[in-house]
């Protein structure tokens, strides 16, 4: 007689959304956004700034190479730059090998 008043109870399987976890696609999307802003965007920004700096090189600018050599630009070509590293000592280097542009007078202050 109990079945007249109460319906039979069946166990229901929990749905993935009701377990409290996040959807894997949402986790992947969050990871991709964090990865982009932590690694890709800063590197892209540095590359753009370096390319802009290389395009603006002029004769007389003082530069430091990736190898740490400080010199003054004597001649600027398409792909190469000639820098004077000491009196009567000039070397040709690739533009990409220039790490940074130094303020005028840096060589004299050393």
Backbone as JSON, one array per atom type, in Angstrom:
{
  "sequence": "XXXXXXXXXXXXXXXXXXXXXXXXXXXXXXXXXXXXXXXXXXXXXXXXXXXXXXXXXXXXXXXXXXXXXXXXXXXXXXXXXXXXXXXXXXXXXXXXXXXXXXXXXXXXXX",
  "N": [[0.79, -1.18, 0.0], [2.04, 1.12, 0.37], [3.09, 2.07, -1.96], [1.05, 3.42, -3.13], [0.9, 5.92, -2.02], [3.44, 7.0, -2.12], [5.84, 7.74, -4.56], [8.13, 5.72, -6.4], [11.58, 6.12, -5.69], [14.3, 7.04, -7.63], [17.76, 6.85, -8.17], [19.57, 9.55, -9.35], [21.97, 10.31, -11.79], [24.68, 12.51, -11.31], [24.98, 15.55, -13.02], [27.61, 16.91, -15.11], [27.83, 19.7, -14.76], [26.73, 20.15, -12.29], [28.56, 19.32, -10.46], [30.32, 21.17, -9.54], [32.72, 21.74, -10.74], [34.79, 23.34, -13.3], [34.08, 23.87, -16.73], [36.05, 22.15, -19.11], [36.73, 23.51, -21.49], [36.48, 26.19, -20.79], [38.53, 26.42, -18.94], [40.74, 25.98, -20.63], [40.5, 28.18, -22.32], [40.91, 30.3, -20.49], [43.55, 29.72, -19.73], [44.83, 30.09, -22.21], [44.49, 32.86, -22.62], [45.89, 33.93, -20.42], [48.45, 32.91, -20.99], [48.97, 34.25, -23.4], [49.05, 37.01, -22.6], [51.08, 36.9, -20.72], [53.39, 35.88, -21.96], [53.52, 36.0, -24.9], [52.57, 38.59, -25.79], [54.29, 40.56, -24.41], [56.81, 39.87, -25.54], [56.36, 40.33, -28.26], [55.95, 43.09, -28.19], [58.49, 43.99, -27.35], [60.0, 43.18, -29.57], [58.93, 44.8, -31.61], [59.68, 47.35, -30.66], [62.48, 47.1, -30.76], [62.93, 46.72, -33.5], [62.01, 49.19, -34.43], [63.9, 50.86, -33.24], [66.24, 50.0, -34.56], [65.68, 50.83, -37.15], [65.9, 53.56, -36.89], [68.55, 54.2, -36.59], [71.43, 56.26, -36.8], [74.3, 57.88, -38.26], [76.9, 58.51, -35.99], [75.53, 57.84, -33.7], [75.72, 56.24, -30.52], [76.2, 52.93, -29.59], [75.49, 49.7, -28.11], [76.49, 46.4, -28.59], [75.12, 43.03, -28.89], [77.1, 41.44, -27.89], [78.29, 43.04, -26.03], [79.95, 45.08, -26.8], [80.9, 48.41, -26.96], [80.37, 51.14, -29.07], [80.73, 53.69, -31.65], [78.63, 54.68, -34.26], [79.7, 54.66, -37.57], [79.02, 54.23, -40.18], [75.99, 53.45, -41.84], [74.36, 50.77, -43.24], [72.2, 48.75, -45.36], [71.81, 46.18, -44.15], [73.98, 45.97, -42.49], [76.1, 47.59, -40.06], [78.7, 49.87, -39.53], [80.85, 50.24, -36.91], [82.85, 52.27, -34.76], [85.12, 51.14, -32.53], [87.39, 51.77, -31.18], [90.09, 54.17, -31.39], [90.78, 54.5, -34.77], [89.88, 51.88, -35.2], [87.61, 49.94, -36.64], [84.62, 48.05, -36.99], [82.46, 45.84, -38.78], [79.13, 45.08, -38.22], [76.11, 43.14, -37.96], [72.92, 44.67, -38.2], [70.97, 43.6, -36.53], [72.47, 42.72, -34.42], [72.79, 44.77, -32.69], [72.17, 45.79, -29.5], [71.29, 47.91, -27.84], [70.66, 51.46, -27.81], [72.74, 54.03, -26.82], [73.01, 56.92, -24.63], [74.17, 60.08, -25.94], [77.61, 60.86, -25.63], [78.38, 58.86, -23.94], [80.6, 57.25, -24.47], [82.75, 59.01, -24.15], [82.53, 59.52, -21.43], [83.53, 57.3, -20.25]],
  "CA": [[0.0, 0.0, 0.0], [2.92, 2.27, 0.41], [3.34, 2.58, -3.29], [-0.03, 4.3, -3.54], [1.11, 7.27, -1.52], [4.78, 7.48, -2.43], [6.37, 7.24, -5.81], [9.43, 5.08, -6.25], [12.69, 7.06, -5.85], [15.4, 6.53, -8.42], [18.98, 7.66, -8.04], [19.9, 10.25, -10.58], [23.4, 10.58, -11.96], [24.98, 13.94, -11.24], [25.43, 16.11, -14.29], [28.93, 17.53, -14.94], [27.72, 21.08, -14.3], [26.32, 20.21, -10.9], [29.64, 18.84, -9.59], [31.06, 22.3, -9.03], [33.94, 21.95, -11.53], [34.65, 24.21, -14.46], [34.11, 23.22, -18.03], [37.43, 22.13, -19.61], [36.93, 24.54, -22.52], [36.66, 27.46, -20.11], [39.89, 26.38, -18.39], [41.68, 26.13, -21.75], [40.41, 29.58, -22.77], [41.59, 31.13, -19.49], [44.98, 29.44, -19.87], [45.31, 30.73, -23.45], [44.54, 34.31, -22.41], [47.0, 34.19, -19.5], [49.66, 32.6, -21.74], [49.18, 35.33, -24.37], [49.45, 38.24, -21.94], [52.3, 36.7, -19.93], [54.55, 35.54, -22.77], [53.53, 36.4, -26.31], [52.41, 40.04, -25.96], [55.51, 41.31, -24.07], [57.87, 39.59, -26.52], [55.99, 41.03, -29.49], [56.17, 44.51, -27.95], [59.94, 44.22, -27.37], [60.46, 43.02, -30.95], [58.53, 46.01, -32.35], [60.52, 48.46, -30.2], [63.84, 46.87, -31.25], [62.9, 46.98, -34.94], [61.89, 50.64, -34.59], [65.2, 51.43, -32.87], [67.19, 49.7, -35.63], [65.34, 51.66, -38.31], [66.21, 54.96, -36.62], [69.99, 54.37, -36.35], [72.07, 57.29, -37.61], [75.74, 58.05, -38.09], [77.21, 59.25, -34.78], [74.88, 57.25, -32.53], [76.54, 55.32, -29.72], [75.42, 51.71, -29.42], [76.08, 48.52, -27.48], [76.11, 45.2, -29.33], [74.72, 41.9, -28.06], [78.31, 40.94, -27.26], [78.73, 43.97, -25.01], [80.93, 46.02, -27.35], [80.39, 49.78, -27.06], [80.99, 51.83, -30.19], [80.05, 54.81, -32.3], [78.29, 54.34, -35.64], [80.41, 55.41, -38.59], [78.3, 54.07, -41.45], [74.79, 52.62, -41.72], [73.95, 50.16, -44.49], [70.9, 48.08, -45.36], [71.81, 45.1, -43.16], [75.16, 46.05, -41.65], [76.48, 48.89, -39.51], [80.12, 49.93, -39.19], [81.04, 51.01, -35.69], [84.22, 52.5, -34.33], [85.21, 50.68, -31.15], [88.57, 52.44, -30.62], [90.68, 55.05, -32.4], [91.16, 53.81, -36.0], [89.46, 50.48, -35.21], [86.2, 49.86, -37.01], [84.13, 46.7, -37.29], [81.14, 45.73, -39.39], [78.25, 44.14, -37.52], [74.74, 43.13, -38.45], [72.04, 45.57, -37.44], [70.28, 42.82, -35.51], [73.37, 42.49, -33.3], [72.8, 45.95, -31.82], [71.25, 45.55, -28.39], [70.64, 49.14, -27.36], [71.18, 52.77, -28.18], [73.22, 54.69, -25.6], [72.95, 58.4, -24.71], [75.35, 60.73, -26.49], [78.64, 61.16, -24.64], [78.65, 57.7, -23.09], [81.98, 56.78, -24.72], [83.67, 59.98, -23.54], [82.45, 59.45, -19.97], [84.24, 56.11, -19.77]],
  "C": [[0.85, 1.27, 0.0], [3.12, 2.87, -0.97], [2.2, 3.46, -3.79], [0.21, 5.74, -3.13], [2.46, 7.88, -1.92], [5.24, 6.92, -3.76], [7.75, 6.63, -5.56], [10.52, 6.12, -6.52], [13.79, 6.38, -6.63], [16.6, 7.45, -8.25], [19.28, 8.3, -9.39], [21.41, 10.49, -10.62], [23.61, 12.09, -11.94], [25.47, 14.4, -12.61], [26.77, 16.79, -14.07], [28.87, 18.96, -14.4], [27.38, 21.16, -12.81], [27.41, 19.74, -9.95], [30.49, 19.98, -9.06], [32.35, 22.58, -9.79], [33.68, 22.88, -12.7], [34.71, 23.37, -15.73], [35.54, 23.25, -18.57], [37.71, 23.19, -20.69], [37.15, 25.92, -21.9], [38.07, 27.52, -19.52], [40.93, 26.59, -19.48], [41.67, 27.58, -22.24], [41.11, 30.51, -21.78], [43.09, 30.95, -19.58], [45.56, 30.14, -21.1], [45.44, 32.24, -23.27], [45.71, 34.67, -21.5], [48.33, 33.97, -20.21], [49.99, 33.73, -22.71], [49.71, 36.58, -23.67], [50.72, 38.1, -21.12], [53.53, 36.5, -20.79], [54.57, 36.16, -24.16], [53.47, 37.91, -26.48], [53.67, 40.81, -25.57], [56.65, 41.09, -25.07], [57.59, 40.31, -27.83], [56.25, 42.53, -29.35], [57.66, 44.84, -27.98], [60.5, 44.13, -28.78], [60.13, 44.26, -31.77], [59.41, 47.2, -31.96], [61.94, 48.33, -30.73], [63.92, 47.16, -32.75], [62.81, 48.48, -35.21], [63.22, 51.32, -34.28], [66.23, 51.19, -33.97], [66.93, 50.55, -36.87], [65.74, 53.11, -38.13], [67.7, 55.2, -36.36], [70.58, 55.39, -37.33], [73.56, 57.3, -37.33], [75.97, 58.93, -36.85], [76.53, 58.72, -33.54], [75.84, 56.3, -31.82], [75.67, 54.12, -29.35], [76.22, 50.66, -28.64], [75.57, 47.31, -28.25], [75.67, 44.12, -28.35], [75.91, 41.29, -27.34], [78.88, 41.86, -26.21], [79.75, 44.98, -25.49], [80.25, 47.38, -27.5], [81.12, 50.47, -28.21], [80.12, 52.93, -30.74], [79.82, 54.45, -33.76], [79.01, 55.28, -36.6], [79.65, 55.37, -39.91], [77.13, 53.13, -41.22], [74.43, 52.1, -43.1], [72.58, 49.53, -44.36], [70.82, 47.05, -44.23], [72.96, 45.19, -42.17], [75.41, 47.48, -41.19], [77.97, 48.81, -39.19], [80.25, 50.81, -37.96], [82.52, 51.14, -35.36], [84.29, 52.15, -32.85], [86.42, 51.26, -30.43], [89.11, 53.36, -31.71], [91.2, 54.2, -33.56], [90.83, 52.32, -36.01], [87.95, 50.44, -35.45], [85.85, 48.42, -37.34], [82.75, 46.81, -37.92], [80.34, 44.72, -38.58], [76.87, 44.19, -38.16], [73.9, 44.06, -37.58], [71.35, 44.83, -36.3], [71.14, 42.57, -34.28], [73.47, 43.68, -32.37], [71.73, 45.75, -30.76], [70.54, 46.83, -27.95], [71.38, 50.38, -27.84], [71.54, 53.49, -26.88], [73.07, 56.21, -25.75], [74.26, 58.96, -25.26], [76.32, 61.07, -25.36], [78.99, 60.01, -23.72], [80.1, 57.24, -23.24], [82.98, 57.73, -24.06], [83.67, 59.89, -22.02], [83.18, 58.24, -19.4], [85.67, 56.41, -19.77]]
}
